[in-house]
């Protein structure tokens, strides 16, 4: 087993799990108690936004405009799911660092804040299906788990 047991999860991993993908990477990680799974407020926000659309099968803005967010959210035990993860704070330092990472790696703000959180919290593994992280993670010595092959190789270590 790898000594890198802290894994930061991007919202794309949570969303694939919600879509009940048979080979959800998160399902595999949740079955293994050796891993500490982390998210931050950015990931929680992106997940909740996308989840509204998945449950309602329409855009989150349409749900909001129809005043149905409460109805949609109450269809699942979202709080229990979100309580599985450990939360890392988005600090002033991580926000300012994210601006540097945006410039250095051509990242959008949310992705830069996720990467900044990993770097400042000494988390060396990021799980994401977002290809925008590929070069940035490589350059910052963060292991990116982006597909089944990466996850399988990581679990074998």
N, C-alpha and C positions, 0 to 999 in steps of 0.2 A: 504494500500500500504506500502511496506517495505521502511524503511528509507535508505536502501542500494540501491540508485538509480544510482550509478556509476558502470558500468559493463565493464570489459575488455573482448574483443572478441578475441579468438584464430582464426587462419586462417581456421580451420576446420568448423567453423560456417559460415564464408564467402563463403567457397567452397560449402557447402550444399545449400546455398542460390543461388549460380550460377548454380548449377545443377537443380535448380527450383523444389526442393523438396516441395511437397504440404504442409508439416508441418514444413517448415523451421523455426527454432527458431528465426532467425534474422528477418524474416517477422513479427513475433509477436512483437518483441522488437521495430521494426521501426514504428509500428502502435501505439505505446504508447509513447507519448511525455514526460512522467515522467522519462524516463531513459536517462542518459548520456552514450553514447557508445564510448569506447576508444580502440585504437590499437596503435602499435608502428611500427617502421621500419621493425622489424623482421616479424611481422604479414603481413605487406604490401608486403614484398619480397616473403614470402611463398605463399601468395594468388596469386600474379602475376605469379609466376613460375607455379603453378598448373593450373591457368586459361589458360595459353598458351596451355597446354595439353588438357584441356577440349574443348576449341574452335577448335583447330586443329584436335582433335581426334587422336593425336599421341604424342610421347614424346616431351617435351620442347627442349631437345637437338637435336632431329631430325628437329624441326622447325628452330632452330638456324643454324644448318648445312646447311639447304636448303635456308638460307637467307630470311626467310619469317616472321620474328617476326613483322615487321611493318605491313605487310598485315593482320596478325592475330589480332594484337592489335587494328587495326583500325575498326574491325568488331563490337566493342562495345564501349560505352561511359564509359570507365573505370574511367576516371578522375572524372566524376560526381558522380559515385558510391563511390569512395574513399573519396570524399569531404564530405560525410555524417558524417564521424567519426571525433572525436577529437584525436589528436596525442600526445602521450607522448614520450618525448625524452629518448633515451638510453644514460645515462650518464656514466662517468667513474666509479662512485660509483655503478651503477647498474651492470656494467660489472664485477667489482671486487666481488660484492655481489653474482653474478650469479655463480661464481666459487665455493663459499662456498655452495650454494644451490645444485650445481651438486654433490658435495661430500656428502652432508647431505641426499639428497633424490634420488640419482642415476638418475639424470635428464640429458638429452642431452642439449647441449649449448643453443639452441633456446628456449626450454621449460624453462630452468633456467632463461634466460633473461626476458622472459614473466613473470614468477613468481616474479622475483626481481623487475620488473617494478611495478607490483601490490602492493607488500609490501612497496616499497619506496614511492609510490604515494598514499598510504592508500586507495587502492581500494579493497574492501572486497568481490567482486563477480567476478568470472572468468567463462565465458561461453566457453566450449570446448567439442568436442566429443572425445578428446584424453584422453584415460584412464591413460596415464602416469602421469597425474596431480592428480589423486585421492588421494593417500596417502600424497603427498606433500601438497596439499591444506588443507587436514584435519589437518595435523600437524602444519600448519602455520595459521590456523583459517581463511582460505579463503573459501567462499561458492562456490563450483563447480557445475555449471549447465551443466550437460552432456547429458541429454535426455529429452524427452517430459514430463515425470513425474516430474523431477526436475524443469523444466520451469513452468509447471502448478502449482506446489506447491508454487514456488517463486511468481508467479503472483497473487496468492490468498492471500498472506500475506499482 
